[in-house]
Amino acid sequence: MKDILETTSGTGKDKDHIPALLLSETDDVATLLSSAEKGALVCIMSGGRVLRAADAIPLYHKIALRSVSRGETVLKYGVAIGRARQDIPAGAWVHLHNLESFLDEKSSSLDLHTGVDTGRQYE
């Protein structure tokens, strides 16, 4: 994970760091345990690695641990969860706007803010 800013002995409990949970060492994303503002320092609880949030990221959403190229598979839980719709920089919010889900095909057509199905035609 070359995009990690530093490795510390931290556990994610530092008051200046947002804690994030990494489920598998092979994962490309971690889950935030608190919301993060753009520029916040995020500490991966297992190993104490730290990176800067490139975007505002909501509570329990995913942060990219490395740069992911468009079309590349993204891992969470040690398994493929989706494909990058665009280049995703390290520290970015990973969600429906930039990830095509392998786990829930319908979610890939939902509007990020309203939840409206953009792939369905209403007449």
GIHU-V121410 format. One record per backbone hydrogen bond with DSSP energy under -1.0 kcal/mol. NH is the residue of the N-H (numbers start at 1). CO is the residue of the C=O. Records with the same first field share a line. If there is no record, write none. Layout:
NH = CO + CO
//
This chain:
4 = 1
5 = 50
6 = 50
8 = 48
17 = 14
18 = 41
20 = 43
21 = 31
27 = 24
28 = 75
30 = 63
31 = 21
32 = 61
33 = 19
36 = 57
39 = 53
40 = 37
42 = 51
43 = 18
44 = 49
45 = 20
47 = 45
48 = 44
50 = 6
51 = 42
53 = 40
54 = 91
57 = 36
60 = 32
61 = 58
63 = 30
64 = 92
65 = 28
68 = 88
71 = 84
72 = 69
74 = 82
76 = 79
79 = 76
81 = 74
82 = 74
83 = 100
84 = 72
85 = 98
88 = 68
91 = 64
92 = 89
94 = 62
98 = 95
99 = 95
100 = 83
102 = 81
109 = 106
110 = 107
111 = 116
115 = 111
118 = 109
//
